[in-house]
Amino acid sequence: AYFLRSRVRRAAGDARGADADAAEGLRREPTDALSWAVRGAWRRPSDPAGAVADFDRALLANPQTWDALLNKAAALADRLNRPADAVVA
């Protein structure tokens, strides 16, 4: 919810509020597969290793979380320069 509100606030011109919501979303520990995948997607640009860990947690919670699998492969290949690991994913 914090990430969604961050996008809404940014679109409304409230950059400070958007940044605060994004930071709070990153600080909280997710409790379900979708939340792990979303947090991983937000972490991917600045913390790709942390994002991969979040995607792994999403896949542990629900192995059919396809967004987590695709984003994990992208983070491994594009951000961490580990294309062989991305192919395995």
HTML snippet that shows the backbone in 3Dmol.js (N, CA, C, O; Angstrom):
<script src="https://3Dmol.org/build/3Dmol-min.js"></script>
<div id="view" style="width:600px;height:400px;position:relative"></div>
<script>
const pdb = `
ATOM      1  N   ALA A   1       0.820  -1.193   0.000  1.00  0.00           N
ATOM      2  CA  ALA A   1       0.000   0.000   0.000  1.00  0.00           C
ATOM      3  C   ALA A   1       0.868   1.262   0.000  1.00  0.00           C
ATOM      4  O   ALA A   1       0.519   2.264  -0.624  1.00  0.00           O
ATOM      5  N   TYR A   2       2.005   1.203   0.708  1.00  0.00           N
ATOM      6  CA  TYR A   2       2.872   2.383   0.731  1.00  0.00           C
ATOM      7  C   TYR A   2       3.425   2.704  -0.653  1.00  0.00           C
ATOM      8  O   TYR A   2       3.561   3.874  -1.013  1.00  0.00           O
ATOM      9  N   PHE A   3       3.741   1.682  -1.421  1.00  0.00           N
ATOM     10  CA  PHE A   3       4.292   1.917  -2.755  1.00  0.00           C
ATOM     11  C   PHE A   3       3.232   2.501  -3.688  1.00  0.00           C
ATOM     12  O   PHE A   3       3.528   3.381  -4.497  1.00  0.00           O
ATOM     13  N   LEU A   4       2.019   2.018  -3.575  1.00  0.00           N
ATOM     14  CA  LEU A   4       0.931   2.568  -4.380  1.00  0.00           C
ATOM     15  C   LEU A   4       0.697   4.027  -4.006  1.00  0.00           C
ATOM     16  O   LEU A   4       0.579   4.885  -4.881  1.00  0.00           O
ATOM     17  N   ARG A   5       0.631   4.307  -2.711  1.00  0.00           N
ATOM     18  CA  ARG A   5       0.423   5.690  -2.287  1.00  0.00           C
ATOM     19  C   ARG A   5       1.605   6.571  -2.692  1.00  0.00           C
ATOM     20  O   ARG A   5       1.424   7.754  -2.980  1.00  0.00           O
ATOM     21  N   SER A   6       2.797   6.010  -2.717  1.00  0.00           N
ATOM     22  CA  SER A   6       3.959   6.771  -3.171  1.00  0.00           C
ATOM     23  C   SER A   6       3.776   7.218  -4.617  1.00  0.00           C
ATOM     24  O   SER A   6       4.062   8.365  -4.960  1.00  0.00           O
ATOM     25  N   ARG A   7       3.303   6.314  -5.455  1.00  0.00           N
ATOM     26  CA  ARG A   7       3.058   6.683  -6.867  1.00  0.00           C
ATOM     27  C   ARG A   7       1.985   7.751  -6.990  1.00  0.00           C
ATOM     28  O   ARG A   7       2.126   8.691  -7.773  1.00  0.00           O
ATOM     29  N   VAL A   8       0.926   7.613  -6.227  1.00  0.00           N
ATOM     30  CA  VAL A   8      -0.159   8.592  -6.271  1.00  0.00           C
ATOM     31  C   VAL A   8       0.345   9.954  -5.810  1.00  0.00           C
ATOM     32  O   VAL A   8       0.058  10.970  -6.442  1.00  0.00           O
ATOM     33  N   ARG A   9       1.081   9.977  -4.730  1.00  0.00           N
ATOM     34  CA  ARG A   9       1.612  11.248  -4.223  1.00  0.00           C
ATOM     35  C   ARG A   9       2.573  11.890  -5.226  1.00  0.00           C
ATOM     36  O   ARG A   9       2.543  13.104  -5.425  1.00  0.00           O
ATOM     37  N   ARG A  10       3.424  11.079  -5.856  1.00  0.00           N
ATOM     38  CA  ARG A  10       4.355  11.641  -6.837  1.00  0.00           C
ATOM     39  C   ARG A  10       3.584  12.238  -8.010  1.00  0.00           C
ATOM     40  O   ARG A  10       3.918  13.320  -8.493  1.00  0.00           O
ATOM     41  N   ALA A  11       2.553  11.532  -8.464  1.00  0.00           N
ATOM     42  CA  ALA A  11       1.736  12.036  -9.577  1.00  0.00           C
ATOM     43  C   ALA A  11       1.011  13.325  -9.195  1.00  0.00           C
ATOM     44  O   ALA A  11       0.735  14.163 -10.054  1.00  0.00           O
ATOM     45  N   ALA A  12       0.706  13.484  -7.917  1.00  0.00           N
ATOM     46  CA  ALA A  12       0.026  14.684  -7.439  1.00  0.00           C
ATOM     47  C   ALA A  12       1.000  15.819  -7.129  1.00  0.00           C
ATOM     48  O   ALA A  12       0.586  16.904  -6.721  1.00  0.00           O
ATOM     49  N   GLY A  13       2.296  15.565  -7.325  1.00  0.00           N
ATOM     50  CA  GLY A  13       3.287  16.607  -7.100  1.00  0.00           C
ATOM     51  C   GLY A  13       3.855  16.648  -5.691  1.00  0.00           C
ATOM     52  O   GLY A  13       4.564  17.590  -5.338  1.00  0.00           O
ATOM     53  N   ASP A  14       3.556  15.648  -4.888  1.00  0.00           N
ATOM     54  CA  ASP A  14       4.059  15.595  -3.508  1.00  0.00           C
ATOM     55  C   ASP A  14       5.276  14.670  -3.443  1.00  0.00           C
ATOM     56  O   ASP A  14       5.177  13.533  -2.982  1.00  0.00           O
ATOM     57  N   ALA A  15       6.414  15.166  -3.906  1.00  0.00           N
ATOM     58  CA  ALA A  15       7.625  14.349  -3.956  1.00  0.00           C
ATOM     59  C   ALA A  15       8.078  13.947  -2.558  1.00  0.00           C
ATOM     60  O   ALA A  15       8.521  12.817  -2.353  1.00  0.00           O
ATOM     61  N   ARG A  16       7.973  14.853  -1.603  1.00  0.00           N
ATOM     62  CA  ARG A  16       8.407  14.544  -0.233  1.00  0.00           C
ATOM     63  C   ARG A  16       7.555  13.425   0.365  1.00  0.00           C
ATOM     64  O   ARG A  16       8.085  12.490   0.965  1.00  0.00           O
ATOM     65  N   GLY A  17       6.250  13.521   0.202  1.00  0.00           N
ATOM     66  CA  GLY A  17       5.362  12.475   0.696  1.00  0.00           C
ATOM     67  C   GLY A  17       5.593  11.159  -0.024  1.00  0.00           C
ATOM     68  O   GLY A  17       5.553  10.092   0.590  1.00  0.00           O
ATOM     69  N   ALA A  18       5.837  11.234  -1.339  1.00  0.00           N
ATOM     70  CA  ALA A  18       6.104  10.030  -2.129  1.00  0.00           C
ATOM     71  C   ALA A  18       7.369   9.338  -1.644  1.00  0.00           C
ATOM     72  O   ALA A  18       7.399   8.115  -1.502  1.00  0.00           O
ATOM     73  N   ASP A  19       8.409  10.118  -1.392  1.00  0.00           N
ATOM     74  CA  ASP A  19       9.666   9.543  -0.910  1.00  0.00           C
ATOM     75  C   ASP A  19       9.488   8.924   0.477  1.00  0.00           C
ATOM     76  O   ASP A  19      10.054   7.869   0.764  1.00  0.00           O
ATOM     77  N   ALA A  20       8.706   9.574   1.330  1.00  0.00           N
ATOM     78  CA  ALA A  20       8.464   9.044   2.676  1.00  0.00           C
ATOM     79  C   ALA A  20       7.702   7.719   2.604  1.00  0.00           C
ATOM     80  O   ALA A  20       8.022   6.776   3.329  1.00  0.00           O
ATOM     81  N   ASP A  21       6.702   7.649   1.736  1.00  0.00           N
ATOM     82  CA  ASP A  21       5.941   6.405   1.603  1.00  0.00           C
ATOM     83  C   ASP A  21       6.813   5.285   1.039  1.00  0.00           C
ATOM     84  O   ASP A  21       6.744   4.150   1.512  1.00  0.00           O
ATOM     85  N   ALA A  22       7.627   5.591   0.040  1.00  0.00           N
ATOM     86  CA  ALA A  22       8.513   4.569  -0.529  1.00  0.00           C
ATOM     87  C   ALA A  22       9.485   4.064   0.535  1.00  0.00           C
ATOM     88  O   ALA A  22       9.726   2.861   0.637  1.00  0.00           O
ATOM     89  N   ALA A  23      10.040   4.973   1.320  1.00  0.00           N
ATOM     90  CA  ALA A  23      10.974   4.576   2.380  1.00  0.00           C
ATOM     91  C   ALA A  23      10.282   3.691   3.414  1.00  0.00           C
ATOM     92  O   ALA A  23      10.865   2.716   3.889  1.00  0.00           O
ATOM     93  N   GLU A  24       9.050   4.027   3.762  1.00  0.00           N
ATOM     94  CA  GLU A  24       8.319   3.218   4.740  1.00  0.00           C
ATOM     95  C   GLU A  24       8.006   1.843   4.163  1.00  0.00           C
ATOM     96  O   GLU A  24       8.099   0.840   4.871  1.00  0.00           O
ATOM     97  N   GLY A  25       7.638   1.787   2.896  1.00  0.00           N
ATOM     98  CA  GLY A  25       7.375   0.504   2.255  1.00  0.00           C
ATOM     99  C   GLY A  25       8.610  -0.388   2.223  1.00  0.00           C
ATOM    100  O   GLY A  25       8.509  -1.602   2.399  1.00  0.00           O
ATOM    101  N   LEU A  26       9.763   0.207   2.000  1.00  0.00           N
ATOM    102  CA  LEU A  26      11.014  -0.551   1.985  1.00  0.00           C
ATOM    103  C   LEU A  26      11.418  -1.003   3.391  1.00  0.00           C
ATOM    104  O   LEU A  26      12.062  -2.040   3.550  1.00  0.00           O
ATOM    105  N   ARG A  27      11.042  -0.229   4.405  1.00  0.00           N
ATOM    106  CA  ARG A  27      11.415  -0.537   5.779  1.00  0.00           C
ATOM    107  C   ARG A  27      10.609  -1.710   6.346  1.00  0.00           C
ATOM    108  O   ARG A  27      11.135  -2.501   7.130  1.00  0.00           O
ATOM    109  N   ARG A  28       9.367  -1.822   5.961  1.00  0.00           N
ATOM    110  CA  ARG A  28       8.490  -2.857   6.530  1.00  0.00           C
ATOM    111  C   ARG A  28       8.740  -4.220   5.885  1.00  0.00           C
ATOM    112  O   ARG A  28       9.034  -4.310   4.693  1.00  0.00           O
ATOM    113  N   GLU A  29       8.621  -5.265   6.682  1.00  0.00           N
ATOM    114  CA  GLU A  29       8.803  -6.614   6.150  1.00  0.00           C
ATOM    115  C   GLU A  29       7.476  -7.117   5.578  1.00  0.00           C
ATOM    116  O   GLU A  29       6.458  -7.112   6.271  1.00  0.00           O
ATOM    117  N   PRO A  30       7.485  -7.545   4.335  1.00  0.00           N
ATOM    118  CA  PRO A  30       6.264  -8.066   3.714  1.00  0.00           C
ATOM    119  C   PRO A  30       5.765  -9.336   4.409  1.00  0.00           C
ATOM    120  O   PRO A  30       6.512 -10.012   5.116  1.00  0.00           O
ATOM    121  N   THR A  31       4.491  -9.639   4.188  1.00  0.00           N
ATOM    122  CA  THR A  31       3.891 -10.803   4.824  1.00  0.00           C
ATOM    123  C   THR A  31       3.283 -11.783   3.829  1.00  0.00           C
ATOM    124  O   THR A  31       2.754 -12.819   4.233  1.00  0.00           O
ATOM    125  N   ASP A  32       3.348 -11.474   2.529  1.00  0.00           N
ATOM    126  CA  ASP A  32       2.785 -12.382   1.527  1.00  0.00           C
ATOM    127  C   ASP A  32       3.585 -12.273   0.237  1.00  0.00           C
ATOM    128  O   ASP A  32       4.395 -11.360   0.077  1.00  0.00           O
ATOM    129  N   ALA A  33       3.357 -13.195  -0.670  1.00  0.00           N
ATOM    130  CA  ALA A  33       4.144 -13.276  -1.907  1.00  0.00           C
ATOM    131  C   ALA A  33       4.058 -11.992  -2.734  1.00  0.00           C
ATOM    132  O   ALA A  33       5.075 -11.501  -3.223  1.00  0.00           O
ATOM    133  N   LEU A  34       2.868 -11.458  -2.888  1.00  0.00           N
ATOM    134  CA  LEU A  34       2.715 -10.244  -3.688  1.00  0.00           C
ATOM    135  C   LEU A  34       3.496  -9.085  -3.083  1.00  0.00           C
ATOM    136  O   LEU A  34       4.157  -8.336  -3.803  1.00  0.00           O
ATOM    137  N   SER A  35       3.423  -8.937  -1.783  1.00  0.00           N
ATOM    138  CA  SER A  35       4.140  -7.841  -1.122  1.00  0.00           C
ATOM    139  C   SER A  35       5.656  -7.999  -1.241  1.00  0.00           C
ATOM    140  O   SER A  35       6.366  -7.010  -1.425  1.00  0.00           O
ATOM    141  N   TRP A  36       6.154  -9.226  -1.138  1.00  0.00           N
ATOM    142  CA  TRP A  36       7.592  -9.463  -1.330  1.00  0.00           C
ATOM    143  C   TRP A  36       7.985  -9.079  -2.757  1.00  0.00           C
ATOM    144  O   TRP A  36       9.017  -8.439  -2.964  1.00  0.00           O
ATOM    145  N   ALA A  37       7.172  -9.465  -3.740  1.00  0.00           N
ATOM    146  CA  ALA A  37       7.490  -9.169  -5.139  1.00  0.00           C
ATOM    147  C   ALA A  37       7.470  -7.667  -5.408  1.00  0.00           C
ATOM    148  O   ALA A  37       8.332  -7.150  -6.119  1.00  0.00           O
ATOM    149  N   VAL A  38       6.499  -6.974  -4.846  1.00  0.00           N
ATOM    150  CA  VAL A  38       6.413  -5.526  -5.053  1.00  0.00           C
ATOM    151  C   VAL A  38       7.594  -4.822  -4.404  1.00  0.00           C
ATOM    152  O   VAL A  38       8.204  -3.943  -5.012  1.00  0.00           O
ATOM    153  N   ARG A  39       7.922  -5.203  -3.170  1.00  0.00           N
ATOM    154  CA  ARG A  39       9.073  -4.570  -2.519  1.00  0.00           C
ATOM    155  C   ARG A  39      10.351  -4.845  -3.312  1.00  0.00           C
ATOM    156  O   ARG A  39      11.194  -3.961  -3.460  1.00  0.00           O
ATOM    157  N   GLY A  40      10.495  -6.065  -3.820  1.00  0.00           N
ATOM    158  CA  GLY A  40      11.660  -6.372  -4.646  1.00  0.00           C
ATOM    159  C   GLY A  40      11.740  -5.502  -5.877  1.00  0.00           C
ATOM    160  O   GLY A  40      12.821  -5.050  -6.254  1.00  0.00           O
ATOM    161  N   ALA A  41      10.603  -5.262  -6.509  1.00  0.00           N
ATOM    162  CA  ALA A  41      10.588  -4.406  -7.703  1.00  0.00           C
ATOM    163  C   ALA A  41      11.017  -2.986  -7.362  1.00  0.00           C
ATOM    164  O   ALA A  41      11.708  -2.345  -8.154  1.00  0.00           O
ATOM    165  N   TRP A  42      10.624  -2.491  -6.210  1.00  0.00           N
ATOM    166  CA  TRP A  42      11.038  -1.148  -5.802  1.00  0.00           C
ATOM    167  C   TRP A  42      12.520  -1.123  -5.423  1.00  0.00           C
ATOM    168  O   TRP A  42      13.178  -0.096  -5.593  1.00  0.00           O
ATOM    169  N   ARG A  43      13.047  -2.220  -4.921  1.00  0.00           N
ATOM    170  CA  ARG A  43      14.461  -2.274  -4.522  1.00  0.00           C
ATOM    171  C   ARG A  43      15.397  -2.473  -5.702  1.00  0.00           C
ATOM    172  O   ARG A  43      16.566  -2.091  -5.639  1.00  0.00           O
ATOM    173  N   ARG A  44      14.893  -3.066  -6.777  1.00  0.00           N
ATOM    174  CA  ARG A  44      15.753  -3.495  -7.877  1.00  0.00           C
ATOM    175  C   ARG A  44      16.686  -2.412  -8.406  1.00  0.00           C
ATOM    176  O   ARG A  44      17.862  -2.708  -8.614  1.00  0.00           O
ATOM    177  N   PRO A  45      16.243  -1.181  -8.637  1.00  0.00           N
ATOM    178  CA  PRO A  45      17.183  -0.191  -9.202  1.00  0.00           C
ATOM    179  C   PRO A  45      18.374   0.149  -8.301  1.00  0.00           C
ATOM    180  O   PRO A  45      19.490   0.321  -8.791  1.00  0.00           O
ATOM    181  N   SER A  46      18.142   0.248  -6.990  1.00  0.00           N
ATOM    182  CA  SER A  46      19.215   0.697  -6.105  1.00  0.00           C
ATOM    183  C   SER A  46      19.858  -0.418  -5.286  1.00  0.00           C
ATOM    184  O   SER A  46      20.974  -0.258  -4.792  1.00  0.00           O
ATOM    185  N   ASP A  47      19.164  -1.539  -5.138  1.00  0.00           N
ATOM    186  CA  ASP A  47      19.662  -2.642  -4.316  1.00  0.00           C
ATOM    187  C   ASP A  47      19.290  -3.971  -4.985  1.00  0.00           C
ATOM    188  O   ASP A  47      18.425  -4.697  -4.495  1.00  0.00           O
ATOM    189  N   PRO A  48      19.955  -4.286  -6.113  1.00  0.00           N
ATOM    190  CA  PRO A  48      19.552  -5.489  -6.851  1.00  0.00           C
ATOM    191  C   PRO A  48      19.725  -6.781  -6.068  1.00  0.00           C
ATOM    192  O   PRO A  48      18.918  -7.698  -6.224  1.00  0.00           O
ATOM    193  N   ALA A  49      20.744  -6.884  -5.237  1.00  0.00           N
ATOM    194  CA  ALA A  49      20.921  -8.103  -4.443  1.00  0.00           C
ATOM    195  C   ALA A  49      19.786  -8.245  -3.433  1.00  0.00           C
ATOM    196  O   ALA A  49      19.272  -9.345  -3.232  1.00  0.00           O
ATOM    197  N   GLY A  50      19.397  -7.154  -2.801  1.00  0.00           N
ATOM    198  CA  GLY A  50      18.266  -7.177  -1.887  1.00  0.00           C
ATOM    199  C   GLY A  50      16.975  -7.504  -2.609  1.00  0.00           C
ATOM    200  O   GLY A  50      16.110  -8.195  -2.072  1.00  0.00           O
ATOM    201  N   ALA A  51      16.847  -7.004  -3.833  1.00  0.00           N
ATOM    202  CA  ALA A  51      15.663  -7.295  -4.630  1.00  0.00           C
ATOM    203  C   ALA A  51      15.573  -8.783  -4.940  1.00  0.00           C
ATOM    204  O   ALA A  51      14.497  -9.373  -4.848  1.00  0.00           O
ATOM    205  N   VAL A  52      16.689  -9.385  -5.303  1.00  0.00           N
ATOM    206  CA  VAL A  52      16.698 -10.825  -5.589  1.00  0.00           C
ATOM    207  C   VAL A  52      16.278 -11.599  -4.342  1.00  0.00           C
ATOM    208  O   VAL A  52      15.525 -12.569  -4.433  1.00  0.00           O
ATOM    209  N   ALA A  53      16.761 -11.172  -3.186  1.00  0.00           N
ATOM    210  CA  ALA A  53      16.360 -11.837  -1.937  1.00  0.00           C
ATOM    211  C   ALA A  53      14.849 -11.710  -1.720  1.00  0.00           C
ATOM    212  O   ALA A  53      14.199 -12.663  -1.292  1.00  0.00           O
ATOM    213  N   ASP A  54      14.297 -10.537  -2.015  1.00  0.00           N
ATOM    214  CA  ASP A  54      12.851 -10.358  -1.887  1.00  0.00           C
ATOM    215  C   ASP A  54      12.094 -11.237  -2.878  1.00  0.00           C
ATOM    216  O   ASP A  54      11.075 -11.831  -2.528  1.00  0.00           O
ATOM    217  N   PHE A  55      12.583 -11.321  -4.099  1.00  0.00           N
ATOM    218  CA  PHE A  55      11.923 -12.175  -5.097  1.00  0.00           C
ATOM    219  C   PHE A  55      11.985 -13.638  -4.670  1.00  0.00           C
ATOM    220  O   PHE A  55      11.028 -14.386  -4.863  1.00  0.00           O
ATOM    221  N   ASP A  56      13.111 -14.043  -4.091  1.00  0.00           N
ATOM    222  CA  ASP A  56      13.214 -15.416  -3.585  1.00  0.00           C
ATOM    223  C   ASP A  56      12.194 -15.672  -2.478  1.00  0.00           C
ATOM    224  O   ASP A  56      11.593 -16.746  -2.428  1.00  0.00           O
ATOM    225  N   ARG A  57      11.994 -14.700  -1.594  1.00  0.00           N
ATOM    226  CA  ARG A  57      10.993 -14.857  -0.526  1.00  0.00           C
ATOM    227  C   ARG A  57       9.591 -14.949  -1.118  1.00  0.00           C
ATOM    228  O   ARG A  57       8.760 -15.719  -0.636  1.00  0.00           O
ATOM    229  N   ALA A  58       9.327 -14.166  -2.161  1.00  0.00           N
ATOM    230  CA  ALA A  58       8.018 -14.242  -2.829  1.00  0.00           C
ATOM    231  C   ALA A  58       7.812 -15.626  -3.418  1.00  0.00           C
ATOM    232  O   ALA A  58       6.731 -16.203  -3.301  1.00  0.00           O
ATOM    233  N   LEU A  59       8.844 -16.154  -4.046  1.00  0.00           N
ATOM    234  CA  LEU A  59       8.743 -17.477  -4.669  1.00  0.00           C
ATOM    235  C   LEU A  59       8.643 -18.584  -3.630  1.00  0.00           C
ATOM    236  O   LEU A  59       8.030 -19.619  -3.890  1.00  0.00           O
ATOM    237  N   LEU A  60       9.232 -18.383  -2.465  1.00  0.00           N
ATOM    238  CA  LEU A  60       9.072 -19.342  -1.369  1.00  0.00           C
ATOM    239  C   LEU A  60       7.620 -19.366  -0.885  1.00  0.00           C
ATOM    240  O   LEU A  60       7.057 -20.429  -0.624  1.00  0.00           O
ATOM    241  N   ALA A  61       7.036 -18.191  -0.773  1.00  0.00           N
ATOM    242  CA  ALA A  61       5.652 -18.080  -0.313  1.00  0.00           C
ATOM    243  C   ALA A  61       4.665 -18.625  -1.347  1.00  0.00           C
ATOM    244  O   ALA A  61       3.652 -19.233  -1.000  1.00  0.00           O
ATOM    245  N   ASN A  62       4.981 -18.396  -2.620  1.00  0.00           N
ATOM    246  CA  ASN A  62       4.122 -18.878  -3.704  1.00  0.00           C
ATOM    247  C   ASN A  62       4.983 -19.072  -4.945  1.00  0.00           C
ATOM    248  O   ASN A  62       5.318 -18.094  -5.612  1.00  0.00           O
ATOM    249  N   PRO A  63       5.345 -20.300  -5.269  1.00  0.00           N
ATOM    250  CA  PRO A  63       6.222 -20.565  -6.417  1.00  0.00           C
ATOM    251  C   PRO A  63       5.642 -20.120  -7.759  1.00  0.00           C
ATOM    252  O   PRO A  63       6.361 -20.074  -8.757  1.00  0.00           O
ATOM    253  N   GLN A  64       4.366 -19.796  -7.791  1.00  0.00           N
ATOM    254  CA  GLN A  64       3.749 -19.353  -9.040  1.00  0.00           C
ATOM    255  C   GLN A  64       3.644 -17.830  -9.136  1.00  0.00           C
ATOM    256  O   GLN A  64       2.829 -17.314  -9.901  1.00  0.00           O
ATOM    257  N   THR A  65       4.445 -17.125  -8.383  1.00  0.00           N
ATOM    258  CA  THR A  65       4.477 -15.666  -8.456  1.00  0.00           C
ATOM    259  C   THR A  65       5.369 -15.283  -9.635  1.00  0.00           C
ATOM    260  O   THR A  65       6.562 -15.020  -9.483  1.00  0.00           O
ATOM    261  N   TRP A  66       4.749 -15.261 -10.811  1.00  0.00           N
ATOM    262  CA  TRP A  66       5.520 -15.089 -12.054  1.00  0.00           C
ATOM    263  C   TRP A  66       6.228 -13.747 -12.115  1.00  0.00           C
ATOM    264  O   TRP A  66       7.336 -13.666 -12.645  1.00  0.00           O
ATOM    265  N   ASP A  67       5.623 -12.698 -11.590  1.00  0.00           N
ATOM    266  CA  ASP A  67       6.287 -11.396 -11.597  1.00  0.00           C
ATOM    267  C   ASP A  67       7.600 -11.456 -10.822  1.00  0.00           C
ATOM    268  O   ASP A  67       8.595 -10.853 -11.225  1.00  0.00           O
ATOM    269  N   ALA A  68       7.595 -12.176  -9.725  1.00  0.00           N
ATOM    270  CA  ALA A  68       8.823 -12.305  -8.936  1.00  0.00           C
ATOM    271  C   ALA A  68       9.889 -13.050  -9.731  1.00  0.00           C
ATOM    272  O   ALA A  68      11.062 -12.676  -9.707  1.00  0.00           O
ATOM    273  N   LEU A  69       9.486 -14.088 -10.424  1.00  0.00           N
ATOM    274  CA  LEU A  69      10.439 -14.869 -11.213  1.00  0.00           C
ATOM    275  C   LEU A  69      11.027 -14.043 -12.355  1.00  0.00           C
ATOM    276  O   LEU A  69      12.236 -14.067 -12.582  1.00  0.00           O
ATOM    277  N   LEU A  70      10.182 -13.321 -13.065  1.00  0.00           N
ATOM    278  CA  LEU A  70      10.657 -12.487 -14.172  1.00  0.00           C
ATOM    279  C   LEU A  70      11.553 -11.362 -13.672  1.00  0.00           C
ATOM    280  O   LEU A  70      12.594 -11.082 -14.267  1.00  0.00           O
ATOM    281  N   ASN A  71      11.153 -10.719 -12.584  1.00  0.00           N
ATOM    282  CA  ASN A  71      11.954  -9.634 -12.039  1.00  0.00           C
ATOM    283  C   ASN A  71      13.271 -10.139 -11.457  1.00  0.00           C
ATOM    284  O   ASN A  71      14.287  -9.446 -11.517  1.00  0.00           O
ATOM    285  N   LYS A  72      13.252 -11.335 -10.900  1.00  0.00           N
ATOM    286  CA  LYS A  72      14.496 -11.922 -10.395  1.00  0.00           C
ATOM    287  C   LYS A  72      15.475 -12.134 -11.548  1.00  0.00           C
ATOM    288  O   LYS A  72      16.651 -11.782 -11.448  1.00  0.00           O
ATOM    289  N   ALA A  73      14.985 -12.704 -12.630  1.00  0.00           N
ATOM    290  CA  ALA A  73      15.847 -12.928 -13.794  1.00  0.00           C
ATOM    291  C   ALA A  73      16.390 -11.610 -14.339  1.00  0.00           C
ATOM    292  O   ALA A  73      17.562 -11.523 -14.706  1.00  0.00           O
ATOM    293  N   ALA A  74      15.545 -10.592 -14.390  1.00  0.00           N
ATOM    294  CA  ALA A  74      15.988  -9.288 -14.887  1.00  0.00           C
ATOM    295  C   ALA A  74      17.041  -8.679 -13.968  1.00  0.00           C
ATOM    296  O   ALA A  74      18.034  -8.129 -14.447  1.00  0.00           O
ATOM    297  N   ALA A  75      16.839  -8.769 -12.665  1.00  0.00           N
ATOM    298  CA  ALA A  75      17.815  -8.218 -11.722  1.00  0.00           C
ATOM    299  C   ALA A  75      19.151  -8.948 -11.835  1.00  0.00           C
ATOM    300  O   ALA A  75      20.213  -8.327 -11.827  1.00  0.00           O
ATOM    301  N   LEU A  76      19.082 -10.267 -11.941  1.00  0.00           N
ATOM    302  CA  LEU A  76      20.320 -11.045 -12.062  1.00  0.00           C
ATOM    303  C   LEU A  76      21.074 -10.689 -13.343  1.00  0.00           C
ATOM    304  O   LEU A  76      22.290 -10.499 -13.320  1.00  0.00           O
ATOM    305  N   ALA A  77      20.363 -10.602 -14.436  1.00  0.00           N
ATOM    306  CA  ALA A  77      21.018 -10.350 -15.728  1.00  0.00           C
ATOM    307  C   ALA A  77      21.441  -8.897 -15.889  1.00  0.00           C
ATOM    308  O   ALA A  77      22.591  -8.614 -16.223  1.00  0.00           O
ATOM    309  N   ASP A  78      20.515  -7.980 -15.654  1.00  0.00           N
ATOM    310  CA  ASP A  78      20.749  -6.575 -15.980  1.00  0.00           C
ATOM    311  C   ASP A  78      21.482  -5.798 -14.898  1.00  0.00           C
ATOM    312  O   ASP A  78      22.289  -4.921 -15.207  1.00  0.00           O
ATOM    313  N   ARG A  79      21.216  -6.104 -13.647  1.00  0.00           N
ATOM    314  CA  ARG A  79      21.798  -5.318 -12.556  1.00  0.00           C
ATOM    315  C   ARG A  79      23.019  -5.969 -11.923  1.00  0.00           C
ATOM    316  O   ARG A  79      23.953  -5.277 -11.518  1.00  0.00           O
ATOM    317  N   LEU A  80      23.015  -7.294 -11.837  1.00  0.00           N
ATOM    318  CA  LEU A  80      24.112  -7.997 -11.163  1.00  0.00           C
ATOM    319  C   LEU A  80      25.081  -8.666 -12.137  1.00  0.00           C
ATOM    320  O   LEU A  80      26.057  -9.286 -11.714  1.00  0.00           O
ATOM    321  N   ASN A  81      24.818  -8.545 -13.429  1.00  0.00           N
ATOM    322  CA  ASN A  81      25.675  -9.106 -14.467  1.00  0.00           C
ATOM    323  C   ASN A  81      25.906 -10.601 -14.245  1.00  0.00           C
ATOM    324  O   ASN A  81      27.031 -11.096 -14.319  1.00  0.00           O
ATOM    325  N   ARG A  82      24.806 -11.303 -13.971  1.00  0.00           N
ATOM    326  CA  ARG A  82      24.853 -12.761 -13.758  1.00  0.00           C
ATOM    327  C   ARG A  82      23.878 -13.434 -14.715  1.00  0.00           C
ATOM    328  O   ARG A  82      22.895 -14.034 -14.282  1.00  0.00           O
ATOM    329  N   PRO A  83      24.146 -13.336 -16.019  1.00  0.00           N
ATOM    330  CA  PRO A  83      23.193 -13.872 -17.002  1.00  0.00           C
ATOM    331  C   PRO A  83      22.978 -15.376 -16.893  1.00  0.00           C
ATOM    332  O   PRO A  83      21.876 -15.854 -17.163  1.00  0.00           O
ATOM    333  N   ALA A  84      23.995 -16.131 -16.507  1.00  0.00           N
ATOM    334  CA  ALA A  84      23.827 -17.589 -16.373  1.00  0.00           C
ATOM    335  C   ALA A  84      22.821 -17.903 -15.273  1.00  0.00           C
ATOM    336  O   ALA A  84      21.995 -18.803 -15.427  1.00  0.00           O
ATOM    337  N   ASP A  85      22.884 -17.167 -14.162  1.00  0.00           N
ATOM    338  CA  ASP A  85      21.916 -17.363 -13.077  1.00  0.00           C
ATOM    339  C   ASP A  85      20.516 -16.931 -13.508  1.00  0.00           C
ATOM    340  O   ASP A  85      19.520 -17.530 -13.104  1.00  0.00           O
ATOM    341  N   ALA A  86      20.452 -15.895 -14.326  1.00  0.00           N
ATOM    342  CA  ALA A  86      19.157 -15.431 -14.828  1.00  0.00           C
ATOM    343  C   ALA A  86      18.493 -16.498 -15.690  1.00  0.00           C
ATOM    344  O   ALA A  86      17.280 -16.693 -15.615  1.00  0.00           O
ATOM    345  N   VAL A  87      19.276 -17.180 -16.499  1.00  0.00           N
ATOM    346  CA  VAL A  87      18.728 -18.241 -17.351  1.00  0.00           C
ATOM    347  C   VAL A  87      18.183 -19.379 -16.498  1.00  0.00           C
ATOM    348  O   VAL A  87      17.126 -19.933 -16.801  1.00  0.00           O
ATOM    349  N   VAL A  88      18.894 -19.727 -15.442  1.00  0.00           N
ATOM    350  CA  VAL A  88      18.425 -20.777 -14.547  1.00  0.00           C
ATOM    351  C   VAL A  88      17.095 -20.379 -13.904  1.00  0.00           C
ATOM    352  O   VAL A  88      16.188 -21.200 -13.769  1.00  0.00           O
ATOM    353  N   ALA A  89      16.994 -19.122 -13.513  1.00  0.00           N
ATOM    354  CA  ALA A  89      15.748 -18.633 -12.905  1.00  0.00           C
ATOM    355  C   ALA A  89      14.622 -18.755 -13.908  1.00  0.00           C
ATOM    356  O   ALA A  89      13.483 -18.399 -13.604  1.00  0.00           O
TER     357      ALA A  89
END
`;
const viewer = $3Dmol.createViewer("view");
viewer.addModel(pdb, "pdb");
viewer.setStyle({}, {cartoon: {color: "spectrum"}});
viewer.zoomTo();
viewer.render();
</script>
